[in-house]
Amino acid sequence: MIKKDKIAIIGAGISGLTTAFIFNNKGWDVTVISKDDPRTSFMNPEFSSLYPAASIIPHSVYSDELLDLFRVSNNYFHSLWEGKFPGVKVNEHFELFAYNQPLPNYAELLTNLETWDKFNHEFHPEHPEHAVKSGWKFRGFFADWGIYFPELIDRTLNQGVHFQKKDLQPGDLSDLPYDHIINCSEIGSVKLFDDKYDLIYRGHILHIKDAPPLFNLQGNPVSYNFSPDLTTYQSTSGTLQDVYCYPRNDGWVLGGSRQEGRINESGNWEGETVHEPFMKIDGLKVPAQILELHSKIIHHSFGIDISNLSPPKAKIGYRYIRKKDNGLRLEAEELGNKLIIHNYGHGGAGVTLSWGCALKVAELLEARV
Ligand SMILES: Cc1cc2nc3c(=O)[nH]c(=O)nc-3n(C[C@H](O)[C@H](O)[C@H](O)COP(=O)(O)OP(=O)(O)OC[C@H]3O[C@@H](n4cnc5c(N)ncnc54)[C@H](O)[C@@H]3O)c2cc1C
């Protein structure tokens, strides 16, 4: 096949690699340039793709195009699942609240959606002391991260996509020897494209290695989010926090937190921190409610005692929201003699929207060349 134009994709997270996959398959000559190598990085809160849980649900993301992007992505995950793409799974997923929570606007896109009034007498994960007052369940896709992300790396970086490890500076952009540039540098865009921003949601996750799958009464895999009331779990500035449990092949991912803040000039966190009570895991201060709430929900609903499993490992990563009003930036920009297509600001939904965003980038670029 004769290769089309040469494009550089800045960023080797889920957005950069998904975009690379699409363009590589379309026959473009693709180079991914990234300061982090996804094959060797483990810990760097600014490299979000080291942390996703990763449900295919548009949590903590702000975009005027959300419904379209989620529809396209969800359909794409459906086709990957049908084609047995490694790591794409389906769970019966519960979103449960200890207060009255209206359905989100994307609910119309959820498969087999049932609301609390329909299933409240049937099986559902539950905390023995915090009764559920509202919620919904559906069949949701999940990316089992330890399988899915390496597979995507393999299908891009080992199948024709070039990789260059480089920490790009703003002055490098105009001299890059490529016909077009796609920017998937997420939080790196703040410096690289001088984009002022308002907000990050910082998130704690615990990993319990080798924990068993959780099943409903029909034997289907289950995952859940639970939002207790404000007095049970809040951040230092009083925002309500929720917890989630996503079983995967290598154990459970137990979230979480959504602490609001930003990174200052010296690269340090400024914003909400962990409210009392907290615990220290791997030297990291972690909200004690994460383990406390899950322990009781899982024991009560599935009969498993967490204290009999491997001790949890803790991590913290940043969800780059950018701004609460249409924070996701998906648009073309002329920078000197270069055409740049931006794809960043995915908040807590970079995996969820990855295919929708990558296909939109292709549409934007193909409309210009
Ligand atoms: C705790 C937690 C839980 C989450 N759970 C979910 C979930 O359940 N579902 C979901 O959909 N999403 C979830 N997310 C969000 C998801 O992880 C992110 O939205 C996604 O990983 C963003 O991917 P990205 O490729 O856009 O950015 P990143 O993964 O941050 O990648 C950015 C890339 O740009 C590169 N870069 C930056 N600056 C430069 C530069 N100057 N020069 C060269 N390269 C540069 C970096 O090296 C990196 O390769 C979660 C996030 C966290 C923290």
The ligand as a Gaussian input file, in Angstrom:
#p B3LYP/6-31G(d) Opt

LIG

0 1
 C       -8.151000       7.087000      39.079000
 C       -8.618000       7.191000      37.662000
 C       -9.653000       6.387000      37.211000
 C      -10.113000       6.501000      35.900000
 N      -11.118000       5.669000      35.473000
 C      -11.573000       5.776000      34.207000
 C      -12.630000       4.937000      33.751000
 O      -13.157000       4.103000      34.485000
 N      -13.057000       5.084000      32.464000
 C      -12.505000       6.008000      31.608000
 O      -12.945000       6.119000      30.474000
 N      -11.496000       6.806000      32.020000
 C      -11.030000       6.720000      33.294000
 N      -10.043000       7.546000      33.726000
 C       -9.579000       8.613000      32.820000
 C       -8.567000       8.118000      31.805000
 O       -7.517000       7.448000      32.473000
 C       -8.017000       9.318000      31.033000
 O       -9.076000      10.101000      30.526000
 C       -7.167000       8.852000      29.861000
 O       -6.170000       7.959000      30.302000
 C       -6.528000      10.039000      29.155000
 O       -5.731000       9.493000      28.140000
 P       -4.922000      10.408000      27.159000
 O       -4.239000       9.523000      26.211000
 O       -5.806000      11.487000      26.632000
 O       -3.860000      11.158000      28.100000
 P       -2.603000      10.543000      28.879000
 O       -2.802000       9.125000      29.178000
 O       -2.339000      11.468000      30.022000
 O       -1.424000      10.641000      27.839000
 C       -0.805000      11.867000      27.517000
 C        0.387000      11.571000      26.665000
 O        0.965000      12.811000      26.222000
 C        2.367000      12.765000      26.428000
 N        2.871000      14.141000      26.582000
 C        2.422000      15.103000      27.421000
 N        3.158000      16.242000      27.250000
 C        4.070000      15.962000      26.286000
 C        5.126000      16.717000      25.679000
 N        5.377000      17.978000      26.025000
 N        5.874000      16.113000      24.739000
 C        5.645000      14.823000      24.374000
 N        4.659000      14.067000      24.926000
 C        3.895000      14.634000      25.857000
 C        2.534000      11.925000      27.680000
 O        3.872000      11.455000      27.783000
 C        1.510000      10.817000      27.395000
 O        2.077000       9.872000      26.503000
 C       -9.525000       7.439000      35.016000
 C       -8.459000       8.221000      35.453000
 C       -8.002000       8.110000      36.762000
 C       -6.851000       8.964000      37.212000

